Amino acid sequence: MWGNIRVWLQKRAPAQVITGYYLLAITVSILLFSIPAVHKPGVKVDFFDTVFTAVSVVSDTGLSVFNISETFSVFGYFVIMIVLQFGGIGIMAISTFFWMIIGGRIGLRERRLIMVDNNQFALSGLVRLIREIIKIILLIELIGALVFGFHFLKYYPTWKEAFLQGLFASVSATTNAGMDITGESLAPYAGDYFVQTITIILIILGAIGFPVLIEVKEFIYGKKTRFSLFTRLTTLTYAILLVLGTILILLFEFQHYFKDMSWHKSFFYAFFQAATTRSAGLTTLDINEFTMPTLLVMSIFMFIGGSPNSVGGGIRTTTFALNMLFIYHFAKGDRDIKVFNRELHHDDILKSLAISFLAIVMCLISVVALSVSDQQQQLSAIFLEVCSAFGTVGLSTGITPDLSIFGKCVLMILMFVGRIGLTSFLFIIGGNQKKSKYHYPKERVITG
C-alpha cells in the first residue's frame, strides 16, 4: 500500500504534492481542533466552523466565525500557535527541519518540494535556507514574546497571563495570522504606541520575505557586500506600499474618522492599518468606522499582500512591482525591462501577468458568488472579505460568521489558494512543466 502511494506521489508534480501536504495539515488541524480540551468548558463548536477555523489557521489568515478568546482554552491557544508555525514558515520547511533533527537524509525529491514551496530557482543551498528560516523566525517570535510579556505586566494581574498574551501576540504578528486572545484584536492597545510599533515591526519582519531577512543578517555579519535584485525590489516595493497606504488613509479619513484626533493618534491609526493590510489582519479600531474609499484602498492593498517566500498571501509585492515596471516600460516602447542595473527575465514578467490576471478573475468570481449567496451583505463588505481571504489577511467588517455555508466555502478556497500561492495553484492544474515539441507559424493579432 505504502509502496503504491510512494509511486503515485513520485509521478505527481511538486506543486501537487505540496498542495496535498497542506490539505493533510488542514485535516490534522481539524482533528486537533475537535479535541474537547482545546475548548473552554461547556463550549460546543459546529464541525463546519471547526473546518473553517482549521483552514484559516493553516493559511495564517485569521478570519474567524467565533471569538477565539471565548472559545479556546489555554491549551487551545498553544495548539493554534503550533499550527500557525506550519502555515507561516511552511509545511516543507517545518517537516524538513524535524527530519534533519532525527538525522534523516534530504533527497533530491525532498529538495524539489522545498524549492517549489519556497519559490526558489535552484536546488543548491535549500537545506541551509530552511535552517536559517527556522532560526530567524523563532528568534523573532521569542524576542517579541519577551518584549510584549514584560510590557503587558502593567495590563494583566499575573505574569502568566501577561506572558501568554505576549507570546500569542508575537506569534500572531510574526506569522501575520491576525488572530488574538484579547477578544478585541489590538483595540485595548489603541493608545499604546509601544505595542503598536513592536507589532508593526513583527508584521514587517514576517511579511518582507525570508530571503530578505537572511540577506540582511549576512550583510550585518559581513558575509555579503551587496543585496540581490529580489531584496532591493521587495524592500522598495514594500516601503512604497506602506508609505502610500498610510498617506491615503490619512487623506481619506482626515475629515471623517480622524477629524477630532491629534496628529500623532491619527498617524498611528493610519500607519498601523496600512501595515496590517500587507497580510496581518490585526487592527486597533473598528474598520466599519472608515469611509468607503478607505475600505476600497485597504482591499486593494490586501489583494497585493506580502512578499514571496514570506508568511503573506495575495499576488505578492514583487508581482505587483513587475506589473508596474512592465506597464511603464511598455508605455515607453521598451521591450526589455531594466531596474537596479539589472534586466528582468521575460519569463518572470509573463508569470507576474498570469498570476495577476488569474487573481483578479478569481476574486471577481468570488465577489459575484458571495453577492448571490449572501445578498443581505453589502457589496463593499463582500469585496473586502474576498480580498482579505485571498491575501490571507483576516480583516473583516464582521460579516464572516453570518455568511452562508457556500459563502464560507468560497472564503476557504481563497484562503487556501492565497497560502499555497497562485504559481503552485497553476501547476496543480497543469502538472509538470513541459517543453513544446513543435511550433506553428507565428501570426500577429490586433489588440487594444
C-alpha positions as CSV (number, residue, x, y, z in Angstrom):
1,M,0.0,0.0,0.0
2,W,2.7,2.5,1.0
3,G,4.7,1.5,-2.0
4,N,1.8,2.3,-4.3
5,I,1.3,5.6,-2.6
6,R,5.0,6.4,-3.0
7,V,5.0,5.6,-6.7
8,W,1.8,7.7,-7.2
9,L,3.5,10.7,-5.4
10,Q,6.6,10.4,-7.5
11,K,4.5,10.8,-10.6
12,R,2.9,14.0,-9.3
13,A,4.3,17.5,-9.9
14,P,5.9,19.0,-6.8
15,A,3.2,21.7,-6.6
16,Q,0.6,18.9,-6.5
17,V,2.4,17.1,-3.7
18,I,2.8,20.3,-1.7
19,T,-0.9,21.0,-2.1
20,G,-1.6,17.5,-0.7
21,Y,0.6,18.2,2.3
22,Y,-1.3,21.4,3.1
23,L,-4.6,19.5,2.8
24,L,-3.1,16.9,5.1
25,A,-2.2,19.8,7.5
26,I,-5.7,21.1,7.4
27,T,-7.1,17.6,8.1
28,V,-4.8,17.2,11.1
29,S,-5.7,20.6,12.3
30,I,-9.4,19.7,12.1
31,L,-8.7,16.7,14.3
32,L,-6.7,18.8,16.8
33,F,-9.4,21.5,17.0
34,S,-12.0,18.8,17.6
35,I,-10.4,17.7,20.8
36,P,-12.6,18.8,23.7
37,A,-9.6,20.0,25.7
38,V,-8.9,22.8,23.2
39,H,-12.2,24.4,24.0
40,K,-13.3,26.1,27.2
41,P,-15.6,24.0,29.4
42,G,-19.2,23.9,28.1
43,V,-18.3,25.4,24.7
44,K,-19.6,23.4,21.7
45,V,-18.3,24.2,18.2
46,D,-20.0,23.2,15.0
47,F,-18.0,20.8,12.8
48,F,-18.1,23.2,9.8
49,D,-16.9,26.0,11.9
50,T,-14.0,23.8,13.0
51,V,-13.2,23.1,9.4
52,F,-13.3,26.9,8.6
53,T,-11.0,27.6,11.6
54,A,-8.5,25.0,10.6
55,V,-8.3,26.4,7.1
56,S,-7.9,29.9,8.5
57,V,-5.2,28.9,10.9
58,V,-3.2,26.8,8.5
59,S,-3.3,29.6,5.9
60,D,-2.4,32.2,8.6
61,T,-5.5,34.3,7.6
62,G,-7.2,34.9,10.9
63,L,-10.8,35.1,9.6
64,S,-13.0,33.6,12.3
65,V,-16.6,32.6,12.7
66,F,-16.4,33.0,16.5
67,N,-14.4,34.8,19.2
68,I,-11.1,32.9,19.8
69,S,-10.8,34.1,23.4
70,E,-14.3,33.0,24.4
71,T,-14.0,29.6,22.6
72,F,-10.5,28.2,23.1
73,S,-8.8,27.1,26.3
74,V,-5.1,27.9,27.2
75,F,-4.2,24.5,25.7
76,G,-6.2,25.5,22.6
77,Y,-4.1,28.7,22.3
78,F,-0.9,26.7,22.2
79,V,-2.4,24.3,19.6
80,I,-3.3,27.4,17.4
81,M,0.3,28.8,17.8
82,I,1.8,25.5,16.8
83,V,-0.4,25.2,13.7
84,L,0.4,28.9,12.8
85,Q,4.0,27.9,12.6
86,F,3.2,25.3,9.9
87,G,1.2,27.9,8.0
88,G,3.7,30.7,8.4
89,I,7.0,29.0,7.9
90,G,5.8,26.4,5.5
91,I,4.9,22.7,5.6
92,M,8.1,21.6,3.8
93,A,10.3,23.8,5.9
94,I,8.9,22.5,9.2
95,S,8.9,18.9,8.1
96,T,12.4,19.1,6.7
97,F,13.6,20.7,10.0
98,F,12.2,17.8,12.1
99,W,13.6,15.3,9.6
100,M,17.1,16.8,10.0
101,I,16.8,16.7,13.8
102,I,16.2,12.9,13.7
103,G,19.1,12.5,11.3
104,G,17.1,11.8,8.1
105,R,18.6,12.3,4.7
106,I,17.2,15.1,2.5
107,G,17.0,13.5,-1.0
108,L,16.5,15.1,-4.4
109,R,12.7,14.7,-4.3
110,E,12.5,16.5,-1.0
111,R,14.8,19.3,-2.3
112,R,12.5,19.8,-5.3
113,L,9.5,20.1,-2.9
114,I,11.3,22.6,-0.7
115,M,12.3,24.5,-3.9
116,V,8.7,24.8,-5.1
117,D,7.3,25.6,-1.6
118,N,9.8,28.4,-1.1
119,N,9.7,29.8,-4.6
120,Q,13.4,29.1,-5.2
121,F,15.1,28.6,-8.6
122,A,17.9,26.2,-7.7
123,L,18.3,23.0,-5.6
124,S,21.6,24.1,-4.1
125,G,21.6,25.6,-0.6
126,L,18.0,24.7,0.2
127,V,18.7,22.8,3.5
128,R,20.8,25.8,4.7
129,L,17.9,28.1,3.7
130,I,15.5,26.1,5.8
131,R,17.7,26.2,8.8
132,E,18.1,29.9,8.5
133,I,14.4,30.5,8.1
134,I,13.5,28.4,11.2
135,K,16.2,30.1,13.4
136,I,15.3,33.6,12.3
137,I,11.6,33.3,12.7
138,L,11.7,31.5,16.0
139,L,14.2,34.1,17.3
140,I,12.0,37.0,16.2
141,E,9.0,35.4,17.9
142,L,10.9,34.7,21.1
143,I,12.2,38.3,21.3
144,G,8.7,39.7,20.5
145,A,7.2,37.5,23.2
146,L,9.6,38.7,25.8
147,V,9.2,42.3,24.9
148,F,5.4,42.0,24.9
149,G,5.4,39.9,28.1
150,F,7.3,42.4,30.2
151,H,5.3,45.3,28.8
152,F,1.9,43.5,29.4
153,L,2.7,43.2,33.1
154,K,1.0,46.6,33.5
155,Y,-2.1,45.3,31.8
156,Y,-2.7,41.9,33.4
157,P,-2.8,40.9,37.0
158,T,-0.4,37.9,36.8
159,W,2.8,37.3,34.9
160,K,1.5,34.1,33.5
161,E,-1.4,35.9,31.8
162,A,0.9,38.8,30.6
163,F,3.4,36.4,29.0
164,L,0.7,34.2,27.5
165,Q,-0.8,37.3,25.9
166,G,2.7,38.4,24.8
167,L,3.6,35.0,23.3
168,F,0.3,34.8,21.3
169,A,0.6,38.4,20.2
170,S,4.2,37.8,19.0
171,V,3.4,34.6,17.1
172,S,0.2,36.1,15.6
173,A,2.0,39.3,14.4
174,T,5.1,37.5,13.1
175,T,3.2,34.9,11.2
176,N,0.8,37.6,10.1
177,A,-2.1,35.5,11.3
178,G,-4.3,38.3,12.6
179,M,-5.6,36.2,15.5
180,D,-5.9,37.5,19.0
181,I,-6.9,36.3,22.5
182,T,-8.0,39.7,23.8
183,G,-11.4,39.3,22.1
184,E,-10.9,42.8,20.5
185,S,-7.8,42.4,18.4
186,L,-5.4,45.2,19.4
187,A,-8.1,47.7,20.3
188,P,-7.2,47.6,24.0
189,Y,-3.8,49.0,23.0
190,A,-5.1,51.7,20.6
191,G,-3.4,54.3,22.7
192,D,-0.2,52.3,23.4
193,Y,2.2,53.4,20.7
194,F,4.9,51.0,22.0
195,V,2.7,47.9,21.5
196,Q,1.7,49.2,18.0
197,T,5.3,49.9,17.0
198,I,6.5,46.4,18.1
199,T,3.6,44.8,16.3
200,I,4.3,46.7,13.1
201,I,7.9,45.6,13.3
202,L,6.9,42.0,13.7
203,I,4.4,42.2,10.9
204,I,7.1,43.6,8.5
205,L,9.6,41.0,9.5
206,G,7.1,38.3,8.8
207,A,5.9,39.7,5.5
208,I,9.0,41.1,4.0
209,G,10.3,37.7,2.9
210,F,12.6,35.1,4.4
211,P,15.4,35.7,1.8
212,V,15.4,39.4,2.6
213,L,15.9,38.6,6.3
214,I,18.7,36.1,5.6
215,E,20.5,38.6,3.3
216,V,20.2,41.4,5.9
217,K,21.7,39.0,8.5
218,E,24.6,38.1,6.2
219,F,25.2,41.8,5.4
220,I,25.4,42.6,9.1
221,Y,27.9,39.8,9.7
222,G,29.9,40.9,6.7
223,K,29.2,37.7,4.7
224,K,27.5,39.8,1.9
225,T,28.6,43.1,0.4
226,R,25.6,43.8,-1.9
227,F,21.9,42.9,-1.9
228,S,20.2,40.8,-4.6
229,L,17.7,42.3,-7.0
230,F,15.0,40.4,-5.2
231,T,15.8,42.0,-1.8
232,R,16.1,45.5,-3.3
233,L,13.0,45.3,-5.3
234,T,11.0,43.7,-2.5
235,T,12.1,46.1,0.2
236,L,11.5,49.2,-2.0
237,T,8.0,48.0,-3.1
238,Y,7.1,47.1,0.5
239,A,8.2,50.5,1.7
240,I,6.3,52.3,-1.0
241,L,3.1,50.4,-0.4
242,L,3.4,51.1,3.4
243,V,4.0,54.8,3.0
244,L,1.4,55.2,0.2
245,G,-1.2,53.3,2.3
246,T,-0.6,55.5,5.3
247,I,-0.9,58.7,3.3
248,L,-4.1,57.6,1.5
249,I,-5.8,56.5,4.8
250,L,-4.8,59.8,6.4
251,L,-6.2,61.8,3.4
252,F,-9.5,59.9,3.2
253,E,-10.2,60.0,6.9
254,F,-8.8,63.4,7.7
255,Q,-12.2,65.0,7.7
256,H,-14.0,61.9,8.9
257,Y,-12.7,59.3,11.4
258,F,-9.6,61.3,12.3
259,K,-11.4,64.7,12.3
260,D,-11.1,65.4,16.1
261,M,-8.0,63.4,16.8
262,S,-4.5,64.6,17.5
263,W,-1.9,64.3,14.6
264,H,0.0,61.5,16.3
265,K,-3.0,59.4,17.1
266,S,-4.2,59.8,13.5
267,F,-0.8,58.9,12.2
268,F,-0.5,55.8,14.3
269,Y,-4.0,54.7,13.3
270,A,-3.3,55.1,9.6
271,F,0.2,53.7,9.8
272,F,-0.9,50.6,11.7
273,Q,-3.8,49.9,9.3
274,A,-1.5,50.3,6.3
275,A,0.9,47.8,7.8
276,T,-1.8,45.3,8.8
277,T,-3.2,45.2,5.2
278,R,0.1,43.7,4.0
279,S,-1.1,40.4,5.4
280,A,-1.5,40.7,9.2
281,G,-5.2,41.3,9.9
282,L,-4.7,42.8,13.4
283,T,-6.4,46.1,14.0
284,T,-6.6,48.9,16.6
285,L,-10.0,50.1,15.6
286,D,-13.4,49.0,14.1
287,I,-12.8,49.4,10.4
288,N,-16.6,49.8,9.9
289,E,-16.0,53.4,11.0
290,F,-13.9,54.0,7.9
291,T,-15.3,55.6,4.8
292,M,-15.9,53.7,1.5
293,P,-12.7,55.0,-0.2
294,T,-10.5,53.8,2.7
295,L,-12.1,50.4,2.7
296,L,-11.5,50.0,-1.0
297,V,-7.9,51.1,-0.7
298,M,-7.4,48.6,2.1
299,S,-9.0,45.9,0.0
300,I,-6.6,46.6,-2.9
301,F,-3.6,46.5,-0.6
302,M,-4.8,43.2,0.9
303,F,-5.1,41.9,-2.7
304,I,-1.4,42.7,-3.2
305,G,-0.5,41.0,0.1
306,G,3.0,40.3,1.4
307,S,6.3,39.4,-0.3
308,P,7.1,36.0,-1.9
309,N,8.6,33.3,0.3
310,S,7.1,35.0,3.4
311,V,4.1,34.4,5.7
312,G,1.9,36.6,3.5
313,G,-0.6,35.8,0.8
314,G,-2.1,37.7,-2.2
315,I,-0.4,38.2,-5.6
316,R,2.7,39.3,-3.6
317,T,4.7,42.6,-3.7
318,T,7.2,41.6,-6.4
319,T,4.4,40.5,-8.7
320,F,2.8,44.0,-8.3
321,A,6.2,45.6,-8.9
322,L,6.9,43.7,-12.1
323,N,3.4,44.6,-13.4
324,M,4.0,48.3,-12.8
325,L,7.5,48.1,-14.3
326,F,6.1,46.3,-17.4
327,I,3.4,49.0,-17.9
328,Y,5.9,51.8,-17.5
329,H,8.4,50.3,-20.0
330,F,5.7,49.2,-22.4
331,A,4.4,52.8,-22.5
332,K,7.9,53.9,-23.3
333,G,8.2,51.4,-26.1
334,D,10.9,49.3,-24.3
335,R,10.9,45.6,-24.9
336,D,13.5,45.0,-22.2
337,I,12.7,45.9,-18.6
338,K,15.7,47.2,-16.5
339,V,15.8,48.0,-12.8
340,F,18.7,48.5,-10.4
341,N,21.2,48.0,-13.2
342,R,19.7,44.6,-13.9
343,E,17.5,43.3,-16.7
344,L,14.4,41.3,-15.7
345,H,13.8,37.8,-17.2
346,H,10.8,37.7,-19.7
347,D,9.5,34.5,-18.0
348,D,9.2,36.4,-14.7
349,I,7.2,39.2,-16.4
350,L,4.8,36.7,-18.1
351,K,4.5,34.8,-14.7
352,S,3.6,38.0,-12.9
353,L,1.0,39.0,-15.5
354,A,-0.5,35.5,-15.4
355,I,-0.7,35.5,-11.6
356,S,-2.3,38.9,-11.5
357,F,-4.9,38.1,-14.2
358,L,-5.9,34.8,-12.6
359,A,-6.1,36.5,-9.1
360,I,-8.4,39.3,-10.5
361,V,-10.6,36.7,-12.2
362,M,-10.8,34.5,-9.1
363,C,-11.6,37.4,-6.8
364,L,-14.2,38.8,-9.1
365,I,-15.9,35.5,-9.5
366,S,-15.8,35.1,-5.7
367,V,-17.4,38.6,-5.2
368,V,-20.2,37.7,-7.6
369,A,-20.7,34.3,-6.0
370,L,-21.0,35.8,-2.5
371,S,-23.3,38.6,-3.8
372,V,-25.7,35.8,-5.0
373,S,-25.4,33.5,-2.0
374,D,-25.4,36.3,0.7
375,Q,-27.5,39.0,-0.8
376,Q,-28.1,40.6,2.6
377,Q,-24.5,41.7,2.8
378,Q,-23.2,45.0,1.4
379,L,-21.1,44.7,-1.7
380,S,-18.2,46.7,-0.1
381,A,-18.1,44.3,2.8
382,I,-18.1,41.3,0.5
383,F,-15.3,42.8,-1.6
384,L,-13.2,43.5,1.5
385,E,-13.9,40.0,2.8
386,V,-12.8,38.4,-0.5
387,C,-9.6,40.4,-0.7
388,S,-8.9,39.7,3.0
389,A,-9.3,35.9,2.4
390,F,-7.2,35.9,-0.8
391,G,-4.5,38.0,0.8
392,T,-4.6,35.8,4.0
393,V,-5.1,39.0,6.0
394,G,-8.0,38.4,8.2
395,L,-9.5,41.9,8.3
396,S,-13.3,41.9,8.2
397,T,-16.2,44.2,8.7
398,G,-17.8,41.4,10.9
399,I,-19.8,39.5,8.2
400,T,-17.8,36.2,8.4
401,P,-20.0,34.5,11.0
402,D,-23.2,35.5,9.1
403,L,-22.1,34.1,5.7
404,S,-23.9,31.1,4.3
405,I,-22.1,27.7,4.1
406,F,-21.5,28.3,0.4
407,G,-20.0,31.7,1.2
408,K,-17.7,30.3,3.8
409,C,-16.6,27.6,1.4
410,V,-15.7,30.3,-1.1
411,L,-13.6,32.0,1.5
412,M,-11.9,28.8,2.5
413,I,-10.9,28.2,-1.2
414,L,-9.5,31.7,-1.4
415,M,-7.5,31.3,1.9
416,F,-6.1,28.0,0.7
417,V,-5.0,29.4,-2.7
418,G,-3.7,32.5,-1.1
419,R,-1.5,30.4,1.2
420,I,0.0,27.9,-1.3
421,G,0.4,30.7,-3.9
422,L,-1.1,31.1,-7.4
423,T,2.0,29.7,-9.0
424,S,1.5,26.4,-7.2
425,F,-2.2,26.6,-7.9
426,L,-1.5,26.9,-11.7
427,F,0.9,24.0,-11.6
428,I,-1.7,21.9,-9.8
429,I,-3.8,22.2,-12.9
430,G,-1.0,21.9,-15.4
431,G,1.2,19.4,-13.7
432,N,4.9,19.3,-14.6
433,Q,6.2,21.9,-17.0
434,K,6.8,20.5,-20.5
435,K,8.7,21.9,-23.4
436,S,6.9,22.1,-26.7
437,K,8.0,19.5,-29.2
438,Y,6.9,21.6,-32.2
439,H,5.9,25.1,-33.2
440,Y,3.3,26.6,-35.7
441,P,3.9,29.6,-37.9
442,K,3.6,32.8,-35.9
443,E,0.9,35.4,-36.7
444,R,0.1,38.8,-35.2
445,V,-3.3,39.5,-33.6
446,I,-4.7,43.0,-33.3
447,T,-5.1,44.0,-29.6
448,G,-6.1,47.1,-27.6
